[in-house]
Amino acid sequence: GAVVSQHPSWVICKSGTSVKIECRSLDFQATTMFWYRQFPKQSLMLMATSNEGSKATYEQGVEKDKFLINHASLTLSTLTVTSAHPEDSSFYICSARDRSGRSSYNEQFFGPGTRLTVL
Amino acid sequence: GDSVTQMEGPVTLSEEAFLTINCTYTATGYPSLFWYVQYPGEGLQLLLKATKADDKGSNKGFEATYRKETTSFHLEKGSVQVSDSAVYFCALGGSARQLTFGSGTQLTVLP
């Protein structure tokens, strides 16, 4: 149990286009989903926290108009990179917390990541 | 605020060698502590966890003990395999906290 999927697993796009990345909790309902960005050989940087039915909370320095997050249901959150540029190329990882509270320490379950390359 | 300091890599070992990756933390209250592993091109997988002082997390031959007195959660394995080659992240979290990650340690195990 506690599987999180991401789609697509990799995407290549042209500069100036928008790209949508989906994050789904497959066998549980997620109260909260998180979006991280990871640069090569570096740690994960939290971009935003997404709660179902409410606006996402963005970390300092993350442009909310550039990285649009929509948490449409308890099993789906999307990250849209708008007007993508080469510097947006990165590995984007989502995670989700189980609504049922079966994890007493609010464990996050991670998706496999999406590799974005902007040409 | 919360922070995690992790041993810098990369670490290169021969198969069957002993592994230690150091991790110390700074946090208020009583965080939970985690080790995550990331294989090339993949997302993070939880390797082991400990939720209170003196707890020992273990999985796949890896162990880490939550030491509150030294604010540490060092990862150990007695005999590494080539398949253990990955990046290892120490993290703290739990309850209402966000996950705070260390910088990651690249481990390469040579046959």
Interface residues (C-beta under 8 A of the other chain):
Chain A: Q6 F34 K41 Q42 S43 L44 L46 T49 I93 S95 S104 Y105 N106 E107 Q108 F109 F110 G111 P112 G113 R115
Chain B: S32 Y36 G41 E42 G43 L44 Q45 L46 K49 T51 F89 G93 G94 S95 A96 Q98 L99 F101 G102 S103 G104 Q106
